[in-house]
Amino acid sequence: MSDKDLICSFCSLSKSQTNLLVAGQDAHICDSCIEQAYGIIIEESKRNDNLKEEEELTIAKPKEIKLFLDDYVIGQDHTKKNSLCSCLQSL
């Protein structure tokens, strides 16, 4: 196959219609398709990062927080309850 016959395997532009045509083993990709693919990768990466952050931001119920504190703080139930109320009001 001559250089003139090479086309992008994604958008079918010929080599003469592109600035760059990268050759793989069984396919070719032009600079425009590379840029578009890169943009898709960036957007998907941002979307995945946002999903991870949302999963990490789960708020425990007050009873769960108190049970957690009970494992580390002996007594002081009044302080634990007041601290929970203050935290919930700031949300």
C-alpha contacts under 8 A as a table, 3 or more apart, distances in Angstrom:
res1	aa1	res2	aa2	distance
1	M	5	D	6.16
1	M	6	L	7.17
2	S	5	D	5.40
2	S	6	L	6.85
3	D	6	L	5.41
3	D	15	K	7.10
4	K	14	S	7.28
4	K	15	K	6.54
4	K	16	S	7.15
5	D	14	S	7.00
5	D	15	K	7.62
6	L	14	S	5.87
6	L	15	K	5.71
6	L	28	H	7.72
7	I	12	S	5.34
7	I	13	L	5.36
7	I	14	S	4.16
7	I	15	K	5.70
7	I	21	L	7.86
7	I	28	H	6.68
7	I	29	I	7.87
8	C	11	C	5.67
8	C	12	S	4.69
8	C	13	L	5.37
8	C	14	S	6.39
8	C	15	K	7.43
8	C	21	L	6.94
8	C	27	A	7.50
8	C	28	H	4.98
8	C	29	I	4.72
8	C	30	C	5.55
9	S	12	S	5.70
9	S	27	A	5.72
9	S	28	H	5.29
9	S	29	I	5.92
10	F	28	H	7.90
10	F	29	I	6.54
10	F	33	C	7.06
11	C	33	C	7.33
13	L	17	Q	5.97
13	L	18	T	6.93
13	L	30	C	7.75
14	S	17	Q	5.30
14	S	18	T	6.82
15	K	18	T	5.43
15	K	19	N	7.74
15	K	20	L	7.25
15	K	21	L	6.05
15	K	30	C	7.91
16	S	19	N	7.68
18	T	21	L	6.71
18	T	30	C	6.35
18	T	31	D	6.98
18	T	32	S	7.74
19	N	30	C	7.54
19	N	31	D	6.54
20	L	30	C	5.63
20	L	31	D	5.35
21	L	28	H	6.40
21	L	29	I	5.59
21	L	30	C	4.35
21	L	31	D	6.41
22	V	28	H	5.48
22	V	29	I	5.27
22	V	30	C	6.14
22	V	31	D	7.75
23	A	26	D	7.93
23	A	27	A	6.23
23	A	28	H	4.46
23	A	29	I	6.67
24	G	27	A	5.09
24	G	28	H	5.65
29	I	33	C	6.41
29	I	34	I	6.84
30	C	33	C	5.43
30	C	34	I	6.30
31	D	34	I	4.96
31	D	35	E	6.19
32	S	35	E	5.17
32	S	36	Q	6.25
33	C	36	Q	5.00
33	C	37	A	6.00
34	I	37	A	5.09
34	I	38	Y	6.06
35	E	38	Y	5.05
35	E	39	G	6.24
36	Q	39	G	5.11
36	Q	40	I	6.35
37	A	40	I	5.06
37	A	41	I	6.23
38	Y	41	I	5.06
38	Y	42	I	6.27
39	G	42	I	5.16
39	G	43	E	6.26
40	I	43	E	5.17
40	I	44	E	6.09
41	I	44	E	5.17
41	I	45	S	6.01
42	I	45	S	5.06
42	I	46	K	6.27
43	E	46	K	5.15
43	E	47	R	6.16
44	E	47	R	4.97
44	E	48	N	6.06
45	S	48	N	5.14
45	S	49	D	6.16
46	K	49	D	5.05
46	K	50	N	6.19
47	R	50	N	5.15
47	R	51	L	6.28
48	N	51	L	5.07
48	N	52	K	6.24
49	D	52	K	5.13
49	D	53	E	6.28
50	N	53	E	5.08
50	N	54	E	6.20
51	L	54	E	5.09
51	L	55	E	6.21
52	K	55	E	5.15
52	K	56	E	6.29
53	E	56	E	5.11
53	E	57	L	6.32
54	E	57	L	5.25
54	E	58	T	7.52
55	E	58	T	6.53
60	A	64	E	6.06
60	A	65	I	6.33
61	K	64	E	5.23
61	K	65	I	6.35
62	P	65	I	5.04
62	P	66	K	6.16
62	P	84	L	6.63
63	K	66	K	5.11
63	K	67	L	6.19
64	E	67	L	5.11
64	E	68	F	6.21
65	I	68	F	5.04
65	I	69	L	6.19
65	I	84	L	7.91
66	K	69	L	4.98
66	K	70	D	6.02
66	K	80	K	6.73
66	K	81	K	7.53
66	K	84	L	8.00
67	L	70	D	4.98
67	L	71	D	6.70
68	F	71	D	5.48
68	F	72	Y	7.14
69	L	72	Y	5.27
69	L	73	V	5.64
69	L	80	K	7.48
70	D	73	V	5.31
70	D	74	I	6.35
70	D	75	G	7.62
71	D	74	I	7.57
73	V	76	Q	7.37
76	Q	79	T	5.35
76	Q	80	K	6.34
77	D	80	K	5.04
77	D	81	K	6.21
78	H	81	K	5.30
78	H	82	N	6.21
79	T	82	N	5.11
79	T	83	S	5.98
80	K	83	S	5.19
80	K	84	L	6.26
81	K	84	L	5.14
81	K	85	C	6.30
82	N	85	C	5.09
82	N	86	S	6.21
83	S	86	S	5.14
83	S	87	C	6.17
84	L	87	C	5.11
84	L	88	L	6.13
85	C	88	L	5.20
85	C	89	Q	6.17
86	S	89	Q	5.24
86	S	90	S	6.45
87	C	90	S	5.33
87	C	91	L	6.77
88	L	91	L	5.32
